[in-house]
Amino acid sequence: MKDAAPDISPLASAYLERRDDMRRFFLARLGGRGDVEDLVQELYLKVQAAAHEPIDNPPAYLYRLASNLMLDRLRQAKRSGARETEWRRTHHASVGAQDVSDTPDAESAVIARQRLEKLASALDALAPLTQKIFRLHKFEGLSHAQTAERLGISRSAVEKHVSLALGHLITKVGR
């Protein structure tokens, strides 16, 4: 008693007979790109989806499916490349031939955050008047004269407080 042959469509039969040909078809058109096997498998899925459609010339239809699949993949790669290029253009700067990211890496961000916390803690340890003078001068951008005028103290006093604050910060936080 013979085993019953599985009932496969003419298109699936054409695929199974020409699977190696399909691999060579993709390889010849795409070069050594690694997605040839993915395309062969995706072609199989398309063959299975179209298995019950009446097809006059299954081998020709198979090659048409393969061509369309390959063209879709190439268009997708082109669109992806365009998106990548646009993203790089807006998020990176170039120095010579190298891309330089505008955003720091994770380690640098953590180090900067820790340094900022140390700086804030060191500022909080200053006397209130020294803190106020330092913040007005360094953070709000007022000159020594403007800071002195706003607080009603001498310019010399502002210079001494700023110098004191800077010395304290260098000691506590470092350069």
Backbone hydrogen bonds, N-H to C=O, Kabsch-Sander energy under -0.5 kcal/mol:
donor,donor_aa,acceptor,acceptor_aa,energy
8,I,6,P,-1.1
13,S,9,S,-2.4
14,A,10,P,-2.3
15,Y,11,L,-2.3
16,L,12,A,-2.6
17,E,13,S,-2.3
18,R,14,A,-1.6
19,R,15,Y,-0.6
19,R,16,L,-0.5
22,M,18,R,-2.7
23,R,19,R,-2.0
24,R,20,D,-2.2
25,F,21,D,-2.6
26,F,22,M,-2.5
27,L,23,R,-2.7
28,A,24,R,-2.7
29,R,25,F,-1.2
30,L,26,F,-2.5
31,G,27,L,-1.6
33,R,30,L,-0.8
36,V,33,R,-0.8
39,L,35,D,-2.2
40,V,36,V,-2.3
41,Q,37,E,-2.3
42,E,38,D,-2.6
43,L,39,L,-2.5
44,Y,40,V,-1.7
45,L,41,Q,-1.8
46,K,42,E,-2.0
47,V,43,L,-2.6
48,Q,44,Y,-2.5
49,A,45,L,-2.0
50,A,46,K,-1.7
51,A,48,Q,-0.9
53,E,50,A,-1.5
55,I,53,E,-0.5
61,Y,57,N,-2.5
62,L,58,P,-2.7
63,Y,59,P,-2.2
64,R,60,A,-2.2
65,L,61,Y,-2.8
66,A,62,L,-2.4
67,S,63,Y,-2.6
68,N,64,R,-2.6
69,L,65,L,-2.6
70,M,66,A,-2.5
71,L,67,S,-2.7
72,D,68,N,-2.5
73,R,69,L,-2.1
74,L,70,M,-2.5
75,R,71,L,-2.7
76,Q,72,D,-2.5
77,A,73,R,-2.2
78,K,74,L,-2.2
79,R,75,R,-2.7
80,S,76,Q,-2.6
81,G,77,A,-2.5
82,A,78,K,-2.3
83,R,79,R,-2.4
84,E,80,S,-2.6
85,T,81,G,-2.6
86,E,82,A,-2.4
87,W,83,R,-2.6
88,R,84,E,-2.8
89,R,85,T,-2.4
90,T,86,E,-1.8
91,H,87,W,-2.1
92,H,88,R,-1.9
93,A,100,V,-3.2
95,V,98,Q,-2.7
96,G,94,S,-0.6
98,Q,95,V,-1.9
100,V,93,A,-4.0
102,D,91,H,-1.6
109,A,105,D,-2.1
110,V,106,A,-2.2
111,I,107,E,-2.4
112,A,108,S,-2.6
113,R,109,A,-2.3
114,Q,110,V,-2.4
115,R,111,I,-2.4
116,L,112,A,-2.4
117,E,113,R,-2.1
118,K,114,Q,-2.1
119,L,115,R,-2.4
120,A,116,L,-2.7
121,S,117,E,-2.3
122,A,118,K,-2.5
123,L,119,L,-2.4
124,D,120,A,-2.1
125,A,121,S,-1.0
126,L,123,L,-1.4
131,Q,127,A,-2.7
132,K,128,P,-2.4
133,I,129,L,-2.6
134,F,130,T,-2.6
135,R,131,Q,-2.8
136,L,132,K,-2.5
137,H,133,I,-2.4
138,K,134,F,-3.2
139,F,134,F,-0.6
139,F,135,R,-1.5
140,E,135,R,-1.9
142,L,136,L,-2.3
147,T,143,S,-2.6
148,A,144,H,-2.6
149,E,145,A,-2.5
150,R,146,Q,-2.5
151,L,147,T,-2.1
152,G,148,A,-1.2
153,I,148,A,-2.0
158,V,154,S,-1.7
159,E,155,R,-2.5
160,K,156,S,-2.2
161,H,157,A,-2.4
162,V,158,V,-2.7
163,S,159,E,-2.4
164,L,160,K,-2.5
165,A,161,H,-2.7
166,L,162,V,-2.7
167,G,163,S,-2.4
168,H,164,L,-2.3
169,L,165,A,-2.6
170,I,166,L,-2.4
171,T,167,G,-1.9
172,K,168,H,-2.4
173,V,169,L,-3.3
174,G,169,L,-1.1
